[in-house]
């Protein structure tokens, strides 16, 4: 299971990419990420892959915080 818990990401120039995003993806569930340019799609994926760390909140994969 993938779980985003109140995840926020603010960049150095004070631009807010994500603001307190929470969602769960259950095993065998299919998810599509859509949105306009600048909506935070790439940031969300980078947080999931641990390429970037959240400013606040946590990203979990099977109860493991991917940023620890």
QUINOR-V237629 format. One record per pair of residues at least 6 apart in sequence whose ideal C-beta (glycine too) atoms are under 6 Angstrom apart, sorted by sequence separation. I is the first residue (numbers start at 1). GAP is how many residues later the second one is. If there is no record, write none. Layout:
I,GAP ; I,GAP
This chain:
10,6 ; 25,6 ; 35,6 ; 46,6 ; 47,7 ; 58,7 ; 59,7 ; 9,8 ; 33,8 ; 9,9 ; 8,10 ; 7,11 ; 8,11 ; 8,12 ; 47,12 ; 6,14 ; 7,14 ; 53,14 ; 6,16 ; 50,16 ; 4,17 ; 5,17 ; 50,17 ; 4,18 ; 4,19 ; 3,21 ; 18,22 ; 2,23 ; 17,23 ; 1,25 ; 18,25 ; 17,26 ; 9,34 ; 9,45 ; 10,45 ; 9,46 ; 7,47 ; 8,47 ; 8,48 ; 8,49 ; 7,50 ; 6,51 ; 5,52 ; 5,53 ; 4,55 ; 3,57 ; 2,59
